[in-house]
């Protein structure tokens, strides 16, 4: 199996920890261990006494119970915990796909959602979202690209990098098409619960279909990427069991302290979500105003959910713009080429508290370029 370099992660490796402002972060504002432990009266004492032996490969029973609480029909034993979402993506592809299979992937996308399938030897068709359509997907495109050997359909909603949220009817239709063609629908839902209005939240695909697999993680909406805890939730026992067997060749089991803190966070998730949604709402208003002041430089499409958006740079090559900005101003944006986008877009993240300072630095940079 050969994998191409992960463009986004290599870009972050070059810049992320050497700049003043990461204005392209995909996660929300994080928490300290002390802040998490303060959410429950005896949590610190329990944490200090937590056993540091091996954990159960599938995830601790109490953590799987907490994760199952995010769903309406998924039981704790239908949850498989991983070291972040990335391991879950990798093992899902390995469990389901073989060389020669066909896969349809919501695009532009986080690279591993397509790249791992390519590395296995699959033929990957992009289900392309386009800026001129508000990043909407067309079901007719999905129907057109389905083949007899289509083994998996991969969707991501709320979407990285555009912030698009599929309408409920389209979401259910995609699930139905997967079922009709005997394909597994892999639903990347890592930004679920970061919708701007709770009534817009989609159900989990894993709750709606016996074949679908829902992907979740503590990193994004909850702001806890350092825990490295992700999971799949699915009624699809054959897929889940194959993934569990393959995990014996990767991480085997998860970090015991991370499982403890993830379980605590999920029990208290409404506290975390309320704070992060307030940060998102405030920062989004600021971005609306910022892009409104610079219509000659940027094309701004307001996202529908989550802490990220995908504006377009209108004055030259976006890679040159991002490089010059980080070099001269210490502000990091990600060019769309990291997502195989050719439309001169870039990802901006607005889930962190320091966005006002970062935008001020960006605005100063633009003033100097006039």
HELIX and SHEET records of a PDB file:
HELIX    1   1 UNK A    7  UNK A   15  1                                   9    
HELIX    2   2 UNK A   16  UNK A   18  5                                   3    
HELIX    3   3 UNK A   33  UNK A   37  1                                   5    
HELIX    4   4 UNK A   43  UNK A   48  1                                   6    
HELIX    5   5 UNK A   61  UNK A   68  1                                   8    
HELIX    6   6 UNK A   76  UNK A   78  5                                   3    
HELIX    7   7 UNK A   84  UNK A   96  1                                  13    
HELIX    8   8 UNK A  112  UNK A  120  1                                   9    
HELIX    9   9 UNK A  131  UNK A  133  5                                   3    
HELIX   10  10 UNK A  139  UNK A  145  1                                   7    
HELIX   11  11 UNK A  168  UNK A  180  1                                  13    
HELIX   12  12 UNK A  198  UNK A  200  5                                   3    
HELIX   13  13 UNK A  205  UNK A  208  1                                   4    
HELIX   14  14 UNK A  225  UNK A  227  5                                   3    
HELIX   15  15 UNK A  237  UNK A  247  1                                  11    
HELIX   16  16 UNK A  256  UNK A  267  1                                  12    
HELIX   17  17 UNK A  269  UNK A  293  1                                  25    
HELIX   18  18 UNK A  318  UNK A  329  1                                  12    
HELIX   19  19 UNK A  336  UNK A  339  5                                   4    
HELIX   20  20 UNK A  355  UNK A  368  1                                  14    
SHEET    1   A 2 UNK A  21  UNK A  22  0                                        
SHEET    2   A 2 UNK A 331  UNK A 332  1                                        
SHEET    1   B 7 UNK A  79  UNK A  82  0                                        
SHEET    2   B 7 UNK A 230  UNK A 233 -1                                        
SHEET    3   B 7 UNK A 213  UNK A 217 -1                                        
SHEET    4   B 7 UNK A 184  UNK A 188  1                                        
SHEET    5   B 7 UNK A 150  UNK A 156  1                                        
SHEET    6   B 7 UNK A 102  UNK A 107  1                                        
SHEET    7   B 7 UNK A 123  UNK A 128  1                                        
SHEET    1   C 4 UNK A 298  UNK A 299  0                                        
SHEET    2   C 4 UNK A 308  UNK A 313 -1                                        
SHEET    3   C 4 UNK A 345  UNK A 349 -1                                        
SHEET    4   C 4 UNK A 334  UNK A 335 -1                                        
END                                                                             
